[in-house]
Amino acid sequence: MMNSIASAAMNMKAAEFSVQYSVALEKKAMDTIEMAAQELLEMLPDSPPMGQYIDTYA
């Protein structure tokens, strides 16, 4: 009886650690993607070039 309780507790802790690790990894990936998106937005010009438009109806 005691062995099964200890085993269940260890399995629960292992699952909890796995979830925490996955969440931390996802947060790190989201931070990296957000930083990359900010850099791309900074590379965009402030205003469109004057006199140069794209004809989307052609």
FIVEX-24427 format. One record per atom (N, C-alpha, C, O): x, y, z; atom name; residue in one letter; residue number from 1. Coordinates in pm, whole numbers. Example, Ala and Ser with C-alpha at 12.3 -4.5 7.8 and 13.67 -1.06 7.14 Angstrom:
<r c1="1319" c2="-569" c3="780" atom="N" rest="A" nr="1"/>
<r c1="1230" c2="-450" c3="780" atom="CA" rest="A" nr="1"/>
<r c1="1320" c2="-330" c3="780" atom="C" rest="A" nr="1"/>
<r c1="1424" c2="-332" c3="846" atom="O" rest="A" nr="1"/>
<r c1="1285" c2="-225" c3="708" atom="N" rest="S" nr="2"/>
<r c1="1367" c2="-106" c3="714" atom="CA" rest="S" nr="2"/>
<r c1="1290" c2="3" c3="787" atom="C" rest="S" nr="2"/>
<r c1="1341" c2="114" c3="804" atom="O" rest="S" nr="2"/>
// end
This chain:
<r c1="82" c2="-120" c3="0" atom="N" rest="M" nr="1"/>
<r c1="0" c2="0" c3="0" atom="CA" rest="M" nr="1"/>
<r c1="87" c2="126" c3="0" atom="C" rest="M" nr="1"/>
<r c1="65" c2="218" c3="-79" atom="O" rest="M" nr="1"/>
<r c1="185" c2="129" c3="90" atom="N" rest="M" nr="2"/>
<r c1="272" c2="247" c3="99" atom="CA" rest="M" nr="2"/>
<r c1="356" c2="263" c3="-27" atom="C" rest="M" nr="2"/>
<r c1="387" c2="375" c3="-69" atom="O" rest="M" nr="2"/>
<r c1="392" c2="150" c3="-87" atom="N" rest="N" nr="3"/>
<r c1="473" c2="154" c3="-207" atom="CA" rest="N" nr="3"/>
<r c1="395" c2="218" c3="-322" atom="C" rest="N" nr="3"/>
<r c1="451" c2="296" c3="-399" atom="O" rest="N" nr="3"/>
<r c1="267" c2="186" c3="-334" atom="N" rest="S" nr="4"/>
<r c1="187" c2="243" c3="-443" atom="CA" rest="S" nr="4"/>
<r c1="162" c2="392" c3="-423" atom="C" rest="S" nr="4"/>
<r c1="155" c2="467" c3="-520" atom="O" rest="S" nr="4"/>
<r c1="149" c2="436" c3="-297" atom="N" rest="I" nr="5"/>
<r c1="130" c2="579" c3="-270" atom="CA" rest="I" nr="5"/>
<r c1="257" c2="656" c3="-306" atom="C" rest="I" nr="5"/>
<r c1="251" c2="763" c3="-367" atom="O" rest="I" nr="5"/>
<r c1="371" c2="602" c3="-267" atom="N" rest="A" nr="6"/>
<r c1="498" c2="667" c3="-300" atom="CA" rest="A" nr="6"/>
<r c1="520" c2="671" c3="-451" atom="C" rest="A" nr="6"/>
<r c1="566" c2="771" c3="-505" atom="O" rest="A" nr="6"/>
<r c1="486" c2="563" c3="-516" atom="N" rest="S" nr="7"/>
<r c1="501" c2="558" c3="-662" atom="CA" rest="S" nr="7"/>
<r c1="409" c2="660" c3="-730" atom="C" rest="S" nr="7"/>
<r c1="450" c2="727" c3="-825" atom="O" rest="S" nr="7"/>
<r c1="287" c2="671" c3="-682" atom="N" rest="A" nr="8"/>
<r c1="193" c2="767" c3="-740" atom="CA" rest="A" nr="8"/>
<r c1="242" c2="910" c3="-717" atom="C" rest="A" nr="8"/>
<r c1="230" c2="995" c3="-806" atom="O" rest="A" nr="8"/>
<r c1="297" c2="937" c3="-599" atom="N" rest="A" nr="9"/>
<r c1="349" c2="1071" c3="-569" atom="CA" rest="A" nr="9"/>
<r c1="467" c2="1105" c3="-659" atom="C" rest="A" nr="9"/>
<r c1="478" c2="1217" c3="-708" atom="O" rest="A" nr="9"/>
<r c1="554" c2="1008" c3="-681" atom="N" rest="M" nr="10"/>
<r c1="670" c2="1031" c3="-769" atom="CA" rest="M" nr="10"/>
<r c1="625" c2="1054" c3="-913" atom="C" rest="M" nr="10"/>
<r c1="679" c2="1142" c3="-981" atom="O" rest="M" nr="10"/>
<r c1="528" c2="978" c3="-959" atom="N" rest="N" nr="11"/>
<r c1="475" c2="996" c3="-1094" atom="CA" rest="N" nr="11"/>
<r c1="409" c2="1133" c3="-1110" atom="C" rest="N" nr="11"/>
<r c1="423" c2="1198" c3="-1214" atom="O" rest="N" nr="11"/>
<r c1="338" c2="1176" c3="-1005" atom="N" rest="M" nr="12"/>
<r c1="273" c2="1307" c3="-1011" atom="CA" rest="M" nr="12"/>
<r c1="376" c2="1419" c3="-1017" atom="C" rest="M" nr="12"/>
<r c1="359" c2="1514" c3="-1093" atom="O" rest="M" nr="12"/>
<r c1="484" c2="1408" c3="-939" atom="N" rest="K" nr="13"/>
<r c1="589" c2="1510" c3="-940" atom="CA" rest="K" nr="13"/>
<r c1="660" c2="1513" c3="-1076" atom="C" rest="K" nr="13"/>
<r c1="694" c2="1620" c3="-1127" atom="O" rest="K" nr="13"/>
<r c1="682" c2="1395" c3="-1134" atom="N" rest="A" nr="14"/>
<r c1="747" c2="1388" c3="-1264" atom="CA" rest="A" nr="14"/>
<r c1="660" c2="1453" c3="-1371" atom="C" rest="A" nr="14"/>
<r c1="711" c2="1523" c3="-1459" atom="O" rest="A" nr="14"/>
<r c1="530" c2="1430" c3="-1365" atom="N" rest="A" nr="15"/>
<r c1="438" c2="1491" c3="-1461" atom="CA" rest="A" nr="15"/>
<r c1="433" c2="1642" c3="-1442" atom="C" rest="A" nr="15"/>
<r c1="428" c2="1717" c3="-1540" atom="O" rest="A" nr="15"/>
<r c1="433" c2="1686" c3="-1317" atom="N" rest="E" nr="16"/>
<r c1="430" c2="1829" c3="-1287" atom="CA" rest="E" nr="16"/>
<r c1="557" c2="1897" c3="-1340" atom="C" rest="E" nr="16"/>
<r c1="550" c2="2005" c3="-1399" atom="O" rest="E" nr="16"/>
<r c1="672" c2="1834" c3="-1320" atom="N" rest="F" nr="17"/>
<r c1="798" c2="1888" c3="-1371" atom="CA" rest="F" nr="17"/>
<r c1="796" c2="1896" c3="-1523" atom="C" rest="F" nr="17"/>
<r c1="842" c2="1994" c3="-1581" atom="O" rest="F" nr="17"/>
<r c1="743" c2="1794" c3="-1587" atom="N" rest="S" nr="18"/>
<r c1="735" c2="1791" c3="-1733" atom="CA" rest="S" nr="18"/>
<r c1="650" c2="1906" c3="-1786" atom="C" rest="S" nr="18"/>
<r c1="686" c2="1970" c3="-1885" atom="O" rest="S" nr="18"/>
<r c1="538" c2="1932" c3="-1721" atom="N" rest="V" nr="19"/>
<r c1="450" c2="2042" c3="-1762" atom="CA" rest="V" nr="19"/>
<r c1="519" c2="2176" c3="-1741" atom="C" rest="V" nr="19"/>
<r c1="513" c2="2263" c3="-1828" atom="O" rest="V" nr="19"/>
<r c1="585" c2="2194" c3="-1627" atom="N" rest="Q" nr="20"/>
<r c1="655" c2="2319" c3="-1600" atom="CA" rest="Q" nr="20"/>
<r c1="766" c2="2342" c3="-1701" atom="C" rest="Q" nr="20"/>
<r c1="786" c2="2455" c3="-1747" atom="O" rest="Q" nr="20"/>
<r c1="838" c2="2238" c3="-1737" atom="N" rest="Y" nr="21"/>
<r c1="945" c2="2248" c3="-1836" atom="CA" rest="Y" nr="21"/>
<r c1="889" c2="2288" c3="-1972" atom="C" rest="Y" nr="21"/>
<r c1="944" c2="2374" c3="-2040" atom="O" rest="Y" nr="21"/>
<r c1="779" c2="2226" c3="-2011" atom="N" rest="S" nr="22"/>
<r c1="717" c2="2256" c3="-2140" atom="CA" rest="S" nr="22"/>
<r c1="669" c2="2401" c3="-2146" atom="C" rest="S" nr="22"/>
<r c1="688" c2="2468" c3="-2246" atom="O" rest="S" nr="22"/>
<r c1="608" c2="2447" c3="-2039" atom="N" rest="V" nr="23"/>
<r c1="558" c2="2585" c3="-2034" atom="CA" rest="V" nr="23"/>
<r c1="675" c2="2684" c3="-2042" atom="C" rest="V" nr="23"/>
<r c1="666" c2="2784" c3="-2113" atom="O" rest="V" nr="23"/>
<r c1="782" c2="2657" c3="-1970" atom="N" rest="A" nr="24"/>
<r c1="899" c2="2745" c3="-1973" atom="CA" rest="A" nr="24"/>
<r c1="960" c2="2749" c3="-2112" atom="C" rest="A" nr="24"/>
<r c1="1000" c2="2855" c3="-2160" atom="O" rest="A" nr="24"/>
<r c1="966" c2="2636" c3="-2177" atom="N" rest="L" nr="25"/>
<r c1="1021" c2="2629" c3="-2312" atom="CA" rest="L" nr="25"/>
<r c1="933" c2="2707" c3="-2411" atom="C" rest="L" nr="25"/>
<r c1="985" c2="2777" c3="-2498" atom="O" rest="L" nr="25"/>
<r c1="802" c2="2694" c3="-2399" atom="N" rest="E" nr="26"/>
<r c1="710" c2="2767" c3="-2486" atom="CA" rest="E" nr="26"/>
<r c1="720" c2="2918" c3="-2463" atom="C" rest="E" nr="26"/>
<r c1="716" c2="2995" c3="-2559" atom="O" rest="E" nr="26"/>
<r c1="734" c2="2961" c3="-2338" atom="N" rest="K" nr="27"/>
<r c1="749" c2="3103" c3="-2308" atom="CA" rest="K" nr="27"/>
<r c1="876" c2="3158" c3="-2371" atom="C" rest="K" nr="27"/>
<r c1="876" c2="3268" c3="-2426" atom="O" rest="K" nr="27"/>
<r c1="984" c2="3082" c3="-2363" atom="N" rest="K" nr="28"/>
<r c1="1111" c2="3125" c3="-2423" atom="CA" rest="K" nr="28"/>
<r c1="1097" c2="3137" c3="-2574" atom="C" rest="K" nr="28"/>
<r c1="1147" c2="3233" c3="-2633" atom="O" rest="K" nr="28"/>
<r c1="1030" c2="3042" c3="-2636" atom="N" rest="A" nr="29"/>
<r c1="1009" c2="3048" c3="-2781" atom="CA" rest="A" nr="29"/>
<r c1="923" c2="3168" c3="-2819" atom="C" rest="A" nr="29"/>
<r c1="950" c2="3235" c3="-2918" atom="O" rest="A" nr="29"/>
<r c1="819" c2="3196" c3="-2739" atom="N" rest="M" nr="30"/>
<r c1="733" c2="3310" c3="-2768" atom="CA" rest="M" nr="30"/>
<r c1="809" c2="3441" c3="-2752" atom="C" rest="M" nr="30"/>
<r c1="788" c2="3534" c3="-2831" atom="O" rest="M" nr="30"/>
<r c1="896" c2="3451" c3="-2653" atom="N" rest="D" nr="31"/>
<r c1="976" c2="3571" c3="-2634" atom="CA" rest="D" nr="31"/>
<r c1="1070" c2="3592" c3="-2753" atom="C" rest="D" nr="31"/>
<r c1="1087" c2="3705" c3="-2800" atom="O" rest="D" nr="31"/>
<r c1="1130" c2="3484" c3="-2801" atom="N" rest="T" nr="32"/>
<r c1="1220" c2="3493" c3="-2915" atom="CA" rest="T" nr="32"/>
<r c1="1145" c2="3537" c3="-3040" atom="C" rest="T" nr="32"/>
<r c1="1195" c2="3621" c3="-3116" atom="O" rest="T" nr="32"/>
<r c1="1027" c2="3483" c3="-3062" atom="N" rest="I" nr="33"/>
<r c1="947" c2="3520" c3="-3179" atom="CA" rest="I" nr="33"/>
<r c1="903" c2="3666" c3="-3169" atom="C" rest="I" nr="33"/>
<r c1="904" c2="3738" c3="-3269" atom="O" rest="I" nr="33"/>
<r c1="865" c2="3709" c3="-3049" atom="N" rest="E" nr="34"/>
<r c1="824" c2="3848" c3="-3031" atom="CA" rest="E" nr="34"/>
<r c1="939" c2="3943" c3="-3059" atom="C" rest="E" nr="34"/>
<r c1="919" c2="4048" c3="-3121" atom="O" rest="E" nr="34"/>
<r c1="1059" c2="3908" c3="-3014" atom="N" rest="M" nr="35"/>
<r c1="1175" c2="3992" c3="-3038" atom="CA" rest="M" nr="35"/>
<r c1="1206" c2="4000" c3="-3188" atom="C" rest="M" nr="35"/>
<r c1="1239" c2="4107" c3="-3239" atom="O" rest="M" nr="35"/>
<r c1="1194" c2="3888" c3="-3258" atom="N" rest="A" nr="36"/>
<r c1="1219" c2="3886" c3="-3402" atom="CA" rest="A" nr="36"/>
<r c1="1116" c2="3971" c3="-3475" atom="C" rest="A" nr="36"/>
<r c1="1150" c2="4042" c3="-3570" atom="O" rest="A" nr="36"/>
<r c1="990" c2="3965" c3="-3433" atom="N" rest="A" nr="37"/>
<r c1="885" c2="4045" c3="-3496" atom="CA" rest="A" nr="37"/>
<r c1="909" c2="4193" c3="-3473" atom="C" rest="A" nr="37"/>
<r c1="888" c2="4274" c3="-3564" atom="O" rest="A" nr="37"/>
<r c1="954" c2="4231" c3="-3354" atom="N" rest="Q" nr="38"/>
<r c1="984" c2="4371" c3="-3327" atom="CA" rest="Q" nr="38"/>
<r c1="1098" c2="4421" c3="-3415" atom="C" rest="Q" nr="38"/>
<r c1="1093" c2="4533" c3="-3465" atom="O" rest="Q" nr="38"/>
<r c1="1199" c2="4338" c3="-3433" atom="N" rest="E" nr="39"/>
<r c1="1311" c2="4377" c3="-3520" atom="CA" rest="E" nr="39"/>
<r c1="1264" c2="4395" c3="-3664" atom="C" rest="E" nr="39"/>
<r c1="1306" c2="4488" c3="-3733" atom="O" rest="E" nr="39"/>
<r c1="1176" c2="4305" c3="-3710" atom="N" rest="L" nr="40"/>
<r c1="1124" c2="4318" c3="-3846" atom="CA" rest="L" nr="40"/>
<r c1="1041" c2="4446" c3="-3861" atom="C" rest="L" nr="40"/>
<r c1="1049" c2="4512" c3="-3965" atom="O" rest="L" nr="40"/>
<r c1="962" c2="4480" c3="-3761" atom="N" rest="L" nr="41"/>
<r c1="881" c2="4601" c3="-3766" atom="CA" rest="L" nr="41"/>
<r c1="968" c2="4726" c3="-3768" atom="C" rest="L" nr="41"/>
<r c1="934" c2="4825" c3="-3832" atom="O" rest="L" nr="41"/>
<r c1="1081" c2="4721" c3="-3697" atom="N" rest="E" nr="42"/>
<r c1="1172" c2="4835" c3="-3698" atom="CA" rest="E" nr="42"/>
<r c1="1237" c2="4854" c3="-3835" atom="C" rest="E" nr="42"/>
<r c1="1276" c2="4965" c3="-3870" atom="O" rest="E" nr="42"/>
<r c1="1249" c2="4747" c3="-3911" atom="N" rest="M" nr="43"/>
<r c1="1311" c2="4756" c3="-4043" atom="CA" rest="M" nr="43"/>
<r c1="1218" c2="4817" c3="-4147" atom="C" rest="M" nr="43"/>
<r c1="1264" c2="4862" c3="-4252" atom="O" rest="M" nr="43"/>
<r c1="1088" c2="4820" c3="-4119" atom="N" rest="L" nr="44"/>
<r c1="993" c2="4875" c3="-4215" atom="CA" rest="L" nr="44"/>
<r c1="1010" c2="5027" c3="-4225" atom="C" rest="L" nr="44"/>
<r c1="1041" c2="5092" c3="-4125" atom="O" rest="L" nr="44"/>
<r c1="991" c2="5083" c3="-4344" atom="N" rest="P" nr="45"/>
<r c1="1001" c2="5229" c3="-4355" atom="CA" rest="P" nr="45"/>
<r c1="884" c2="5295" c3="-4282" atom="C" rest="P" nr="45"/>
<r c1="778" c2="5235" c3="-4263" atom="O" rest="P" nr="45"/>
<r c1="906" c2="5421" c3="-4241" atom="N" rest="D" nr="46"/>
<r c1="802" c2="5493" c3="-4166" atom="CA" rest="D" nr="46"/>
<r c1="682" c2="5524" c3="-4253" atom="C" rest="D" nr="46"/>
<r c1="569" c2="5519" c3="-4206" atom="O" rest="D" nr="46"/>
<r c1="705" c2="5557" c3="-4378" atom="N" rest="S" nr="47"/>
<r c1="594" c2="5590" c3="-4469" atom="CA" rest="S" nr="47"/>
<r c1="621" c2="5525" c3="-4604" atom="C" rest="S" nr="47"/>
<r c1="736" c2="5498" c3="-4639" atom="O" rest="S" nr="47"/>
<r c1="515" c2="5500" c3="-4681" atom="N" rest="P" nr="48"/>
<r c1="537" c2="5438" c3="-4814" atom="CA" rest="P" nr="48"/>
<r c1="608" c2="5537" c3="-4906" atom="C" rest="P" nr="48"/>
<r c1="590" c2="5658" c3="-4892" atom="O" rest="P" nr="48"/>
<r c1="687" c2="5487" c3="-5000" atom="N" rest="P" nr="49"/>
<r c1="755" c2="5576" c3="-5095" atom="CA" rest="P" nr="49"/>
<r c1="653" c2="5655" c3="-5176" atom="C" rest="P" nr="49"/>
<r c1="553" c2="5600" c3="-5223" atom="O" rest="P" nr="49"/>
<r c1="679" c2="5784" c3="-5191" atom="N" rest="M" nr="50"/>
<r c1="586" c2="5870" c3="-5264" atom="CA" rest="M" nr="50"/>
<r c1="593" c2="5842" c3="-5414" atom="C" rest="M" nr="50"/>
<r c1="701" c2="5830" c3="-5470" atom="O" rest="M" nr="50"/>
<r c1="476" c2="5832" c3="-5477" atom="N" rest="G" nr="51"/>
<r c1="469" c2="5812" c3="-5622" atom="CA" rest="G" nr="51"/>
<r c1="489" c2="5669" c3="-5666" atom="C" rest="G" nr="51"/>
<r c1="487" c2="5642" c3="-5786" atom="O" rest="G" nr="51"/>
<r c1="508" c2="5581" c3="-5577" atom="N" rest="Q" nr="52"/>
<r c1="530" c2="5441" c3="-5614" atom="CA" rest="Q" nr="52"/>
<r c1="423" c2="5356" c3="-5547" atom="C" rest="Q" nr="52"/>
<r c1="432" c2="5324" c3="-5428" atom="O" rest="Q" nr="52"/>
<r c1="321" c2="5320" c3="-5623" atom="N" rest="Y" nr="53"/>
<r c1="210" c2="5240" c3="-5570" atom="CA" rest="Y" nr="53"/>
<r c1="202" c2="5109" c3="-5645" atom="C" rest="Y" nr="53"/>
<r c1="246" c2="5100" c3="-5760" atom="O" rest="Y" nr="53"/>
<r c1="148" c2="5011" c3="-5584" atom="N" rest="I" nr="54"/>
<r c1="131" c2="4881" c3="-5646" atom="CA" rest="I" nr="54"/>
<r c1="-11" c2="4874" c3="-5700" atom="C" rest="I" nr="54"/>
<r c1="-107" c2="4895" c3="-5627" atom="O" rest="I" nr="54"/>
<r c1="-23" c2="4843" c3="-5829" atom="N" rest="D" nr="55"/>
<r c1="-155" c2="4830" c3="-5892" atom="CA" rest="D" nr="55"/>
<r c1="-208" c2="4692" c3="-5863" atom="C" rest="D" nr="55"/>
<r c1="-165" c2="4594" c3="-5922" atom="O" rest="D" nr="55"/>
<r c1="-303" c2="4684" c3="-5770" atom="N" rest="T" nr="56"/>
<r c1="-358" c2="4554" c3="-5732" atom="CA" rest="T" nr="56"/>
<r c1="-471" c2="4510" c3="-5824" atom="C" rest="T" nr="56"/>
<r c1="-518" c2="4397" c3="-5813" atom="O" rest="T" nr="56"/>
<r c1="-517" c2="4597" c3="-5914" atom="N" rest="Y" nr="57"/>
<r c1="-626" c2="4563" c3="-6005" atom="CA" rest="Y" nr="57"/>
<r c1="-578" c2="4515" c3="-6142" atom="C" rest="Y" nr="57"/>
<r c1="-659" c2="4476" c3="-6225" atom="O" rest="Y" nr="57"/>
<r c1="-450" c2="4516" c3="-6165" atom="N" rest="A" nr="58"/>
<r c1="-396" c2="4478" c3="-6296" atom="CA" rest="A" nr="58"/>
<r c1="-411" c2="4331" c3="-6321" atom="C" rest="A" nr="58"/>
<r c1="-370" c2="4282" c3="-6426" atom="O" rest="A" nr="58"/>
// end
